[in-house]
């Protein structure tokens, strides 16, 4: 099966707010205190990736927010059952499992917020805060920030942006204190949950977009494996083994990229990306990928240490 995608559009007014953990959101570059509207939500290809610099090497991983937006736009109904239960956060006791599940909860928070599920958003925000506190990034979710988020919980755009601010502060704290291994695990958890979202959506609605989203993760997976390996974490041995097995399945997925110069409509401030990407993936490969991702995710969310 070959998929061809071209002529994506990118609004040049939008600036990316990289959370470098699990959530990415885009908004217009407005003064503080200005309100956002639904028009500020990014297209699925506006925000491409989270980047983490470790030892001078840049690792790039797609945003879970991108996948959540794609699912919502596809018309698939909100489904809380696909998320990790927020009340399980107390069972994660090691920094390793806390960080991975903080990544998963961050992606879940983005998902429920995208669907404007206020009550569920409050629950997942609480789970995120508790794990963030346990890892030691309390300052990012201080009383002032939490009050601002709670005050805007029913405003999808504002809430996503404010949570983004908190996650950026978390990432800055971790980097300053040379705890990039924690950032890498949060990023990995978010990526796993994003893959879970894509696979669940594909099972409900087998569109070319979801096939493409699953297939294009081959390169992201390579970055994830290199990133985790770079920290030599003893606890990560089994996770790396499972990710390597997933990478072997992806070896059969082929990609061909053809560069074409982008064109810009100055009046509308829109740049059209005319390059094309062709990806070949079979139904059997998607089924194998889905089975392995589910096994990896189950081990993370059901950890009791």
WOSULTA-V727257 format. One record per backbone hydrogen bond with DSSP energy under -1.0 kcal/mol. CO is the residue of the C=O (numbers start at 1). NH is the residue of the N-H. If there is no record, write none. Layout:
# WOSULTA-V727257
co:CO nh:NH
co:CO nh:NH
This chain:
# WOSULTA-V727257
co:1 nh:281
co:3 nh:279
co:5 nh:277
co:8 nh:273
co:10 nh:271
co:11 nh:14
co:15 nh:27
co:17 nh:25
co:25 nh:17
co:27 nh:15
co:28 nh:30
co:31 nh:34
co:37 nh:40
co:38 nh:41
co:43 nh:46
co:50 nh:61
co:52 nh:59
co:54 nh:57
co:57 nh:54
co:59 nh:52
co:61 nh:50
co:63 nh:67
co:64 nh:68
co:65 nh:69
co:66 nh:70
co:67 nh:71
co:68 nh:72
co:69 nh:73
co:70 nh:74
co:71 nh:76
co:72 nh:75
co:79 nh:82
co:80 nh:83
co:85 nh:88
co:86 nh:89
co:88 nh:91
co:89 nh:92
co:94 nh:98
co:95 nh:99
co:96 nh:100
co:97 nh:101
co:98 nh:102
co:99 nh:103
co:100 nh:104
co:101 nh:105
co:102 nh:106
co:103 nh:107
co:104 nh:108
co:105 nh:109
co:106 nh:110
co:107 nh:111
co:108 nh:112
co:109 nh:113
co:110 nh:114
co:111 nh:115
co:112 nh:117
co:113 nh:116
co:116 nh:118
co:117 nh:121
co:118 nh:122
co:119 nh:123
co:120 nh:124
co:121 nh:125
co:122 nh:126
co:123 nh:127
co:124 nh:128
co:125 nh:129
co:126 nh:130
co:127 nh:131
co:128 nh:132
co:129 nh:133
co:130 nh:134
co:131 nh:135
co:132 nh:136
co:132 nh:137
co:137 nh:140
co:138 nh:141
co:142 nh:146
co:143 nh:147
co:144 nh:148
co:145 nh:149
co:146 nh:150
co:147 nh:151
co:148 nh:152
co:150 nh:153
co:152 nh:155
co:155 nh:159
co:156 nh:160
co:157 nh:161
co:158 nh:162
co:159 nh:163
co:160 nh:164
co:161 nh:165
co:162 nh:166
co:163 nh:167
co:164 nh:168
co:165 nh:169
co:166 nh:170
co:167 nh:171
co:168 nh:172
co:169 nh:173
co:170 nh:174
co:171 nh:175
co:172 nh:176
co:173 nh:177
co:174 nh:179
co:175 nh:178
co:179 nh:182
co:179 nh:183
co:180 nh:184
co:181 nh:185
co:182 nh:186
co:183 nh:187
co:184 nh:188
co:185 nh:189
co:186 nh:190
co:187 nh:191
co:188 nh:192
co:189 nh:193
co:190 nh:194
co:191 nh:195
co:192 nh:196
co:193 nh:197
co:194 nh:198
co:195 nh:199
co:196 nh:200
co:197 nh:201
co:198 nh:202
co:199 nh:203
co:200 nh:204
co:201 nh:205
co:205 nh:207
co:207 nh:211
co:208 nh:212
co:209 nh:213
co:210 nh:214
co:211 nh:215
co:212 nh:216
co:214 nh:217
co:215 nh:218
co:217 nh:221
co:218 nh:222
co:219 nh:223
co:220 nh:224
co:221 nh:225
co:222 nh:226
co:223 nh:227
co:224 nh:228
co:225 nh:229
co:226 nh:230
co:228 nh:231
co:229 nh:232
co:233 nh:236
co:234 nh:237
co:236 nh:240
co:237 nh:241
co:238 nh:242
co:239 nh:243
co:240 nh:244
co:241 nh:245
co:242 nh:246
co:243 nh:247
co:244 nh:248
co:245 nh:249
co:246 nh:250
co:249 nh:252
co:250 nh:253
co:254 nh:280
co:256 nh:278
co:258 nh:276
co:263 nh:272
co:265 nh:269
co:265 nh:270
co:269 nh:12
co:270 nh:265
co:271 nh:10
co:272 nh:263
co:273 nh:8
co:276 nh:258
co:277 nh:5
co:278 nh:256
co:279 nh:3
co:280 nh:254
co:282 nh:286
co:283 nh:287
co:284 nh:288
co:285 nh:289
co:286 nh:290
co:287 nh:291
co:288 nh:292
co:289 nh:293
co:290 nh:294
co:291 nh:295
co:292 nh:296
co:293 nh:297
co:294 nh:298
co:295 nh:299
co:296 nh:300
co:297 nh:301
co:298 nh:302
co:300 nh:303
co:305 nh:94
